[in-house]
Amino acid sequence: MPANQKNIVKNAVAQEVPDSTSAALERHGRKFSIVWVVPLLALILTAVLIWNNTLNNGPVIHITTASADGIEEGKTLVKMRSVNVGVVTDVVLGPDYRNTILTVQMDKNTEDLLRSDSLFWVVKPRIENAGISGLDTILSGSYIQLSMGSNDDFATEFTALDEPPVRLGSENGVMVSLYSEDSRKLGTGDIVSYRGFDVGAITDTDFDVDTQQIHYMVFVREPFSRLVNANTKFWISSGIEFDLTTSGLSLRTESLDNLVMGGLSFENFVESDDATQVADNTTFKLYTRREDARLAALEGSLLYVVMLENSMYGITQGSPVLYRGVQVGEVVKAPWFTDSSQVFTSKALPVMIAIDSTRASKRQIKGIFDELLQSNQLCAQIGSANLVFSNNQIELKIDPENKCAVSSSLLPLPDLQITADETADVTLATYRNYHVIPLIPTQSLTTQFDTLMAKINELDLNGVSNDLRQSLQAFSGAMDAFTKSNSLVQSSQVIGKLATAFENFNKSVRGYGPGTPVYDSIQQSLVNIEQILKDIAPTMTEMGQNPSSLIFGGQPDPIPTSGRRGSEQ
């Protein structure tokens, strides 16, 4: 090939090379066209949405509520401790059209909150006995509150509470059950107080139609829950209590919260041998008044029985029990029968008394009383605090000279057992496994006055009045004659009448001299009257020094104490 042809071919090839390069560049530019940017962005956005709705979200749960009042799709939040943990995504009616079902999308990492006993409720403005709540939702709107449960089981189906729970799942304490026969009803959320402190609340209220009783579930928070033991007593503390006793009028109320909103209180009136905290759902009786609860608590102290033979006199529940003039206890049950109908058939009226004692002194006092009973030296007697409230207290006395024992004439009496030891001349009695303190006859102050009046009425003055009447009539006739005439004859008649009158008077006086029946009767009556006046002399002295004792009773003798506070403890 000639040289010029080779040059022509090279030039042609050189011209074709730039054309192919430009074509390749044109094809490469079309791959990064802006047309493909939109699908690419859509693909990326779809991936983000899928990741956000699956991998970045928590589980979906369903909450059943009675009403969807205040609930909005996409707006109503689910909160726990004021932190958003989910949102309501759908609201539909239930299959039976009686409730609504809320679909809630929970946030990521909230699975641990969804336990089988977790609680949900709608927070909205409420006016309750315990106060006003949910005011923050007036501007922000209602929301659903979540309280995490303690069960480890996972759940996605829940039922919302109609009212906010009193006890949160994470709050420690004890739950007890109370039953009441009182007609007053306490509400859910009413406070539970201990010596004026708010320590819990009523969580549930129910009425049993069969037993006609009201049942309450009560929660007591820590650390006050440790105060609830086997001897704890609960009572309704709403309102003001009035009590009129021999000591006067007393008025008592609990804290202002109890007075305004109502509630109940509890107390440990007597030290219990078992002071450990009770388990959940332990049942207690709810008393109407504090005084009823206190007297019931005394049944855990040192107990004895006194048998009243003819009447209850003025002995009632709460009557004082005195020992050597000092109040040492109270009457707990009067009368104490297993069946109330026994009051018509029983020969005696048993009365349960409780002696005040602590765990430290209970054994010592029991030893002293048991020793006196075994020697028949401890006796009981009905006494009076004053003239108004008569026969209203029981006095325990020691009589070493005259032994007192329960009479066998009280048998047969159900639950009464009398054991006699003829060798030791000792008689012991028990009633329902409690020692019986024998009762000795006594006369109250009122009875003594009645006896005094009877003695005066029995004094025979008929004979005295007849003889004296004749003598006085003779004197009267003589004086009338003397004043009407001054003649000698008439004067002699007056002297004769005076002589007759003096003779009759001497006969009358001789008829009532020493050794005569009338004289002896008057002398014996005067001795009886003198003895009665001696018996009532202390009461008259007390009335002179303290006139108010006629109504409220005398003050007890002062007990000397040390001036140093530390020595009292």
DRENLUMBA-810859 format. One record per residue (C-alpha): residue number from 1; residue in three letters; x, y, z. Coordinates in steps of 0.02 Angstrom, whole numbers, plus 50000, padded with zeros to 5 digits. Example, Ala and Ser with C-alpha at 12.3 -4.5 7.8 and 13.67 -1.06 7.14 Angstrom:
DRENLUMBA-810859
1,ALA,50615,49775,50390
2,SER,50684,49947,50357
END
This chain:
DRENLUMBA-810859
1,MET,50000,50000,50000
2,PRO,50071,50167,49952
3,ALA,50122,50285,50089
4,ASN,49991,50411,50049
5,GLN,49851,50283,50068
6,LYS,49916,50230,50239
7,ASN,49908,50410,50295
8,ILE,49730,50425,50234
9,VAL,49679,50269,50335
10,LYS,49763,50334,50493
11,ASN,49675,50499,50477
12,ALA,49509,50412,50456
13,VAL,49537,50305,50611
14,ALA,49589,50456,50710
15,GLN,49427,50543,50662
16,GLU,49320,50393,50713
17,VAL,49395,50380,50888
18,PRO,49328,50546,50954
19,ASP,49156,50504,50890
20,SER,49148,50339,50989
21,THR,49211,50423,51147
22,SER,49080,50557,51140
23,ALA,48945,50425,51113
24,ALA,49003,50331,51268
25,LEU,49002,50490,51366
26,GLU,48826,50528,51307
27,ARG,48768,50353,51360
28,HIS,48853,50374,51532
29,GLY,48766,50540,51561
30,ARG,48595,50467,51532
31,LYS,48618,50344,51683
32,PHE,48624,50488,51810
33,SER,48477,50580,51737
34,ILE,48366,50677,51857
35,VAL,48222,50572,51802
36,TRP,48286,50429,51910
37,VAL,48305,50536,52065
38,VAL,48119,50538,52107
39,PRO,48096,50348,52108
40,LEU,48255,50333,52207
41,LEU,48193,50455,52340
42,ALA,48025,50366,52347
43,LEU,48114,50202,52375
44,ILE,48218,50275,52515
45,LEU,48063,50354,52598
46,THR,47969,50190,52587
47,ALA,48112,50100,52671
48,VAL,48117,50230,52810
49,LEU,47929,50215,52839
50,ILE,47938,50027,52843
51,TRP,48081,50034,52967
52,ASN,47990,50164,53072
53,ASN,47827,50066,53076
54,THR,47907,49899,53112
55,LEU,48080,49902,53184
56,ASN,48070,50072,53271
57,ASN,47895,50051,53350
58,GLY,47834,49951,53496
59,PRO,47691,49827,53499
60,VAL,47510,49866,53458
61,ILE,47388,49840,53602
62,HIS,47199,49851,53624
63,ILE,47113,49932,53772
64,THR,46928,49903,53808
65,THR,46837,50051,53887
66,ALA,46657,50086,53934
67,SER,46657,50247,53835
68,ALA,46772,50341,53717
69,ASP,46730,50508,53796
70,GLY,46877,50627,53769
71,ILE,46975,50502,53661
72,GLU,47034,50558,53487
73,GLU,47123,50454,53355
74,GLY,47302,50508,53328
75,LYS,47295,50636,53470
76,THR,47258,50547,53634
77,LEU,47422,50495,53713
78,VAL,47468,50354,53830
79,LYS,47578,50414,53973
80,MET,47674,50342,54117
81,ARG,47744,50461,54247
82,SER,47706,50606,54126
83,VAL,47813,50525,53987
84,ASN,47731,50482,53820
85,VAL,47741,50295,53787
86,GLY,47607,50274,53652
87,VAL,47465,50351,53554
88,VAL,47287,50298,53511
89,THR,47277,50256,53325
90,ASP,47100,50189,53310
91,VAL,46934,50194,53404
92,VAL,46795,50071,53362
93,LEU,46641,49997,53444
94,GLY,46652,49825,53522
95,PRO,46567,49674,53446
96,ASP,46421,49687,53567
97,TYR,46409,49877,53552
98,ARG,46420,49893,53741
99,ASN,46596,49961,53748
100,THR,46732,50034,53640
101,ILE,46900,49963,53588
102,LEU,47052,50075,53575
103,THR,47199,50026,53466
104,VAL,47360,50096,53537
105,GLN,47529,50103,53453
106,MET,47661,50089,53589
107,ASP,47834,50164,53573
108,LYS,47992,50063,53550
109,ASN,48061,49969,53702
110,THR,47895,49975,53798
111,GLU,47865,49788,53798
112,ASP,47916,49774,53981
113,LEU,47775,49893,54029
114,LEU,47641,49782,53953
115,ARG,47620,49652,54090
116,SER,47463,49553,54120
117,ASP,47419,49652,54277
118,SER,47464,49824,54209
119,LEU,47328,49954,54234
120,PHE,47255,50082,54113
121,TRP,47131,50221,54150
122,VAL,47076,50383,54069
123,VAL,47135,50541,54156
124,LYS,47009,50682,54149
125,PRO,46941,50812,54271
126,ARG,46857,50725,54420
127,ILE,46773,50787,54580
128,GLU,46784,50654,54715
129,ASN,46779,50639,54904
130,ALA,46968,50645,54910
131,GLY,46974,50807,54809
132,ILE,46982,50870,54630
133,SER,47100,50786,54507
134,GLY,47145,50796,54323
135,LEU,47137,50985,54308
136,ASP,47289,50983,54192
137,THR,47183,50897,54058
138,ILE,47069,51048,54037
139,LEU,47193,51127,53916
140,SER,47292,50977,53854
141,GLY,47147,50856,53837
142,SER,47118,50684,53912
143,TYR,47252,50551,53906
144,ILE,47272,50370,53958
145,GLN,47378,50334,54111
146,LEU,47479,50173,54122
147,SER,47534,50090,54284
148,MET,47654,49945,54261
149,GLY,47608,49783,54346
150,SER,47716,49658,54439
151,ASN,47674,49501,54340
152,ASP,47806,49439,54217
153,ASP,47679,49383,54085
154,PHE,47668,49491,53927
155,ALA,47495,49547,53866
156,THR,47418,49653,53729
157,GLU,47234,49651,53782
158,PHE,47181,49760,53928
159,THR,47023,49831,54007
160,ALA,47028,50011,54066
161,LEU,46974,50053,54245
162,ASP,46821,50162,54271
163,GLU,46907,50256,54413
164,PRO,47091,50290,54450
165,PRO,47164,50154,54562
166,VAL,47203,50199,54742
167,ARG,47349,50080,54752
168,LEU,47476,50084,54613
169,GLY,47561,49923,54566
170,SER,47732,49985,54620
171,GLU,47673,50048,54790
172,ASN,47714,49937,54940
173,GLY,47592,49906,55082
174,VAL,47458,49787,55141
175,MET,47281,49758,55078
176,VAL,47150,49710,55209
177,SER,46966,49667,55199
178,LEU,46838,49748,55315
179,TYR,46655,49708,55344
180,SER,46529,49823,55426
181,GLU,46348,49811,55481
182,ASP,46330,50000,55496
183,SER,46207,50088,55382
184,ARG,46333,50222,55335
185,LYS,46429,50192,55174
186,LEU,46605,50249,55137
187,GLY,46662,50279,54959
188,THR,46809,50223,54856
189,GLY,46955,50340,54886
190,ASP,46905,50390,55063
191,ILE,47059,50407,55172
192,VAL,47123,50289,55305
193,SER,47206,50377,55451
194,TYR,47315,50327,55598
195,ARG,47319,50454,55740
196,GLY,47275,50591,55616
197,PHE,47400,50540,55480
198,ASP,47341,50494,55306
199,VAL,47410,50317,55283
200,GLY,47300,50238,55150
201,ALA,47132,50235,55064
202,ILE,46980,50128,55025
203,THR,47006,50041,54858
204,ASP,46840,49951,54836
205,THR,46665,49950,54910
206,ASP,46535,49812,54894
207,PHE,46370,49761,54975
208,ASP,46329,49580,55015
209,VAL,46142,49555,54994
210,ASP,46140,49387,55086
211,THR,46229,49446,55246
212,GLN,46170,49627,55235
213,GLN,46349,49683,55263
214,ILE,46457,49813,55177
215,HIS,46629,49750,55124
216,TYR,46779,49863,55097
217,MET,46952,49834,55026
218,VAL,47076,49948,55113
219,PHE,47256,49983,55067
220,VAL,47381,50042,55199
221,ARG,47547,50107,55134
222,GLU,47720,50072,55197
223,PRO,47786,50099,55330
224,PHE,47617,50112,55418
225,SER,47568,49939,55355
226,ARG,47684,49866,55488
227,LEU,47563,49932,55621
228,VAL,47422,49820,55561
229,ASN,47429,49661,55666
230,ALA,47307,49532,55734
231,ASN,47246,49649,55873
232,THR,47217,49803,55763
233,LYS,47043,49879,55768
234,PHE,46962,49983,55630
235,TRP,46816,50104,55651
236,ILE,46719,50234,55551
237,SER,46793,50403,55596
238,SER,46672,50517,55503
239,GLY,46589,50652,55607
240,ILE,46599,50695,55793
241,GLU,46573,50576,55939
242,PHE,46486,50628,56100
243,ASP,46497,50525,56260
244,LEU,46411,50562,56426
245,THR,46485,50460,56568
246,THR,46505,50478,56756
247,SER,46664,50577,56719
248,GLY,46568,50706,56619
249,LEU,46537,50748,56437
250,SER,46673,50708,56311
251,LEU,46686,50761,56129
252,ARG,46803,50682,56004
253,THR,46840,50697,55819
254,GLU,46977,50637,55704
255,SER,47076,50744,55583
256,LEU,46993,50882,55482
257,ASP,47005,50773,55327
258,ASN,46901,50637,55411
259,LEU,46774,50765,55469
260,VAL,46752,50845,55297
261,MET,46777,50698,55177
262,GLY,46743,50546,55286
263,GLY,46849,50393,55309
264,LEU,46905,50266,55436
265,SER,47043,50248,55565
266,PHE,47134,50107,55653
267,GLU,47230,50090,55815
268,ASN,47315,49959,55925
269,PHE,47236,49991,56094
270,VAL,47314,49839,56180
271,GLU,47488,49770,56157
272,SER,47478,49610,56059
273,ASP,47583,49455,56091
274,ASP,47597,49439,55902
275,ALA,47643,49610,55831
276,THR,47693,49547,55658
277,GLN,47614,49623,55504
278,VAL,47463,49529,55438
279,ALA,47456,49455,55264
280,ASP,47358,49528,55119
281,ASN,47169,49505,55119
282,THR,47160,49476,55308
283,THR,46982,49511,55367
284,PHE,46938,49631,55509
285,LYS,46774,49696,55580
286,LEU,46739,49880,55552
287,TYR,46663,49958,55709
288,THR,46543,50105,55710
289,ARG,46631,50207,55846
290,ARG,46804,50220,55918
291,GLU,46738,50173,56090
292,ASP,46665,50011,56023
293,ALA,46831,49968,55942
294,ARG,46927,50007,56102
295,LEU,46816,49897,56210
296,ALA,46830,49756,56084
297,ALA,47019,49771,56091
298,LEU,47013,49742,56279
299,GLU,46961,49564,56244
300,GLY,47144,49532,56211
301,SER,47194,49586,56386
302,LEU,47175,49500,56557
303,LEU,46993,49441,56571
304,TYR,46883,49384,56716
305,VAL,46697,49355,56743
306,VAL,46579,49422,56877
307,MET,46409,49339,56905
308,LEU,46269,49462,56943
309,GLU,46128,49369,57027
310,ASN,45968,49470,57018
311,SER,45990,49617,56903
312,MET,46116,49705,56792
313,TYR,46093,49859,56903
314,GLY,46180,50001,56811
315,ILE,46320,49893,56740
316,THR,46344,49918,56553
317,GLN,46483,49899,56427
318,GLY,46619,50020,56477
319,SER,46574,50028,56663
320,PRO,46732,50052,56769
321,VAL,46812,49914,56871
322,LEU,46899,49973,57030
323,TYR,47027,49889,57141
324,ARG,47067,49971,57308
325,GLY,46981,50128,57245
326,VAL,47085,50141,57085
327,GLN,47011,50105,56914
328,VAL,47104,49955,56843
329,GLY,46989,49899,56704
330,GLU,46821,49906,56619
331,VAL,46670,49800,56582
332,VAL,46689,49727,56408
333,LYS,46527,49629,56386
334,ALA,46369,49644,56489
335,PRO,46286,49522,56490
336,TRP,46400,49393,56411
337,PHE,46289,49253,56343
338,THR,46317,49137,56198
339,ASP,46132,49158,56159
340,SER,46037,49317,56201
341,SER,45883,49215,56246
342,GLN,45974,49149,56401
343,VAL,45929,49311,56491
344,PHE,45755,49235,56516
345,THR,45814,49068,56587
346,SER,45982,49097,56669
347,LYS,45995,49110,56858
348,ALA,46139,49234,56843
349,LEU,46199,49369,56725
350,PRO,46382,49344,56679
351,VAL,46484,49501,56648
352,MET,46656,49501,56566
353,ILE,46782,49623,56638
354,ALA,46955,49667,56571
355,ILE,47101,49718,56681
356,ASP,47217,49847,56603
357,SER,47389,49772,56580
358,THR,47539,49773,56467
359,ARG,47632,49621,56406
360,ALA,47759,49648,56544
361,SER,47633,49662,56688
362,LYS,47499,49542,56624
363,ARG,47582,49387,56697
364,GLN,47616,49473,56864
365,ILE,47437,49536,56886
366,LYS,47366,49367,56836
367,GLY,47474,49282,56968
368,ILE,47412,49399,57104
369,PHE,47228,49379,57060
370,ASP,47239,49191,57038
371,GLU,47320,49172,57209
372,LEU,47183,49276,57290
373,LEU,47048,49176,57202
374,GLN,47124,49011,57259
375,SER,47110,49071,57438
376,ASN,46934,49142,57411
377,GLN,46993,49315,57463
378,LEU,46956,49412,57303
379,CYS,46776,49472,57294
380,ALA,46673,49584,57182
381,GLN,46543,49709,57239
382,ILE,46425,49827,57149
383,GLY,46461,50009,57189
384,SER,46406,50184,57142
385,ALA,46510,50329,57080
386,ASN,46385,50459,57143
387,LEU,46203,50485,57190
388,VAL,46146,50512,57010
389,PHE,46229,50362,56927
390,SER,46200,50222,57053
391,ASN,46257,50041,57046
392,ASN,46363,50077,56892
393,GLN,46534,50008,56937
394,ILE,46615,49847,56997
395,GLU,46730,49855,57146
396,LEU,46858,49718,57178
397,LYS,46899,49693,57362
398,ILE,47009,49583,57470
399,ASP,46919,49507,57619
400,PRO,47040,49395,57715
401,GLU,46918,49367,57860
402,ASN,46762,49318,57765
403,LYS,46791,49201,57618
404,CYS,46682,49229,57467
405,ALA,46638,49095,57340
406,VAL,46520,49070,57195
407,SER,46357,48997,57256
408,SER,46311,48824,57193
409,SER,46132,48885,57177
410,LEU,46181,48961,57010
411,LEU,46193,48786,56937
412,PRO,46143,48725,56814
413,LEU,46207,48870,56709
414,PRO,46279,48835,56536
415,ASP,46468,48854,56527
416,LEU,46481,48878,56717
417,GLN,46589,48754,56813
418,ILE,46615,48755,57002
419,THR,46756,48655,57082
420,ALA,46754,48633,57271
421,ASP,46901,48572,57376
422,GLU,46827,48524,57545
423,THR,46996,48487,57623
424,ALA,47061,48661,57588
425,ASP,46890,48742,57604
426,VAL,46914,48825,57434
427,THR,46787,48846,57293
428,LEU,46839,48899,57117
429,ALA,46725,48935,56970
430,THR,46754,48961,56784
431,TYR,46638,49025,56650
432,ARG,46685,48986,56470
433,ASN,46862,48949,56529
434,TYR,46882,49115,56622
435,HIS,46897,49129,56811
436,VAL,46742,49194,56902
437,ILE,46764,49325,57038
438,PRO,46629,49292,57171
439,LEU,46503,49430,57204
440,ILE,46461,49480,57383
441,PRO,46295,49563,57428
442,THR,46303,49749,57449
443,GLN,46191,49896,57474
444,SER,46211,50048,57366
445,LEU,46191,50224,57435
446,THR,46015,50230,57366
447,THR,45972,50067,57453
448,GLN,46041,50135,57617
449,PHE,45928,50286,57605
450,ASP,45781,50172,57569
451,THR,45826,50069,57723
452,LEU,45834,50228,57829
453,MET,45661,50280,57775
454,ALA,45594,50105,57806
455,LYS,45665,50106,57984
456,ILE,45585,50273,58019
457,ASN,45419,50211,57951
458,GLU,45431,50054,58059
459,LEU,45451,50159,58218
460,ASP,45287,50132,58317
461,LEU,45231,50297,58393
462,ASN,45045,50259,58400
463,GLY,45044,50220,58586
464,VAL,45150,50371,58628
465,SER,45040,50488,58530
466,ASN,44878,50425,58613
467,ASP,44939,50447,58794
468,LEU,45019,50614,58760
469,ARG,44862,50673,58673
470,GLN,44758,50639,58829
471,SER,44882,50731,58940
472,LEU,44891,50880,58826
473,GLN,44701,50886,58817
474,ALA,44694,50892,59008
475,PHE,44820,51034,59011
476,SER,44722,51126,58879
477,GLY,44558,51108,58976
478,ALA,44639,51171,59136
479,MET,44711,51324,59054
480,ASP,44545,51365,58970
481,ALA,44453,51356,59136
482,PHE,44585,51462,59223
483,THR,44574,51600,59095
484,LYS,44384,51605,59092
485,SER,44354,51627,59279
486,ASN,44445,51689,59433
487,SER,44320,51630,59564
488,LEU,44380,51522,59705
489,VAL,44270,51380,59656
490,GLN,44326,51384,59480
491,SER,44507,51400,59539
492,SER,44487,51244,59642
493,GLN,44418,51157,59489
494,VAL,44570,51213,59390
495,ILE,44685,51145,59524
496,GLY,44593,50979,59518
497,LYS,44609,50972,59330
498,LEU,44795,51013,59340
499,ALA,44820,50875,59466
500,THR,44730,50753,59351
501,ALA,44835,50810,59203
502,PHE,45000,50789,59296
503,GLU,44949,50616,59355
504,ASN,44907,50562,59178
505,PHE,45070,50634,59113
506,ASN,45169,50539,59245
507,LYS,45083,50379,59194
508,SER,45127,50412,59012
509,VAL,45309,50445,59052
510,ARG,45321,50290,59163
511,GLY,45255,50188,59015
512,TYR,45404,50236,58910
513,GLY,45545,50223,59036
514,PRO,45700,50111,59024
515,GLY,45661,49927,59010
516,THR,45492,49952,58928
517,PRO,45459,49878,58752
518,VAL,45430,50048,58674
519,TYR,45593,50115,58747
520,ASP,45692,49966,58682
521,SER,45613,49983,58508
522,ILE,45657,50168,58498
523,GLN,45834,50133,58561
524,GLN,45864,49998,58427
525,SER,45795,50110,58290
526,LEU,45912,50250,58344
527,VAL,46060,50130,58335
528,ASN,46012,50079,58157
529,ILE,45992,50260,58104
530,GLU,46161,50304,58180
531,GLN,46245,50162,58082
532,ILE,46166,50218,57917
533,LEU,46222,50397,57948
534,LYS,46400,50335,57977
535,ASP,46393,50241,57811
536,ILE,46341,50394,57713
537,ALA,46457,50513,57806
538,PRO,46602,50498,57678
539,THR,46484,50541,57537
540,MET,46416,50692,57630
541,THR,46594,50750,57666
542,GLU,46641,50732,57482
543,MET,46486,50830,57432
544,GLY,46533,50968,57553
545,GLN,46710,50982,57485
546,ASN,46666,50953,57303
547,PRO,46481,50983,57262
548,SER,46505,50930,57081
549,SER,46543,50753,57140
550,LEU,46356,50728,57159
551,ILE,46346,50718,56968
552,PHE,46521,50681,56905
553,GLY,46591,50579,57050
554,GLY,46741,50610,57161
555,GLN,46918,50628,57101
556,PRO,47033,50477,57122
557,ASP,47170,50484,57252
558,PRO,47329,50561,57181
559,ILE,47472,50441,57144
560,PRO,47640,50512,57202
561,THR,47765,50524,57061
562,SER,47944,50579,57046
563,GLY,47981,50756,56992
564,ARG,48107,50693,56866
565,ARG,48033,50644,56698
566,GLY,48160,50508,56671
567,SER,48106,50415,56828
568,GLU,47928,50395,56761
569,GLN,47994,50291,56619
END
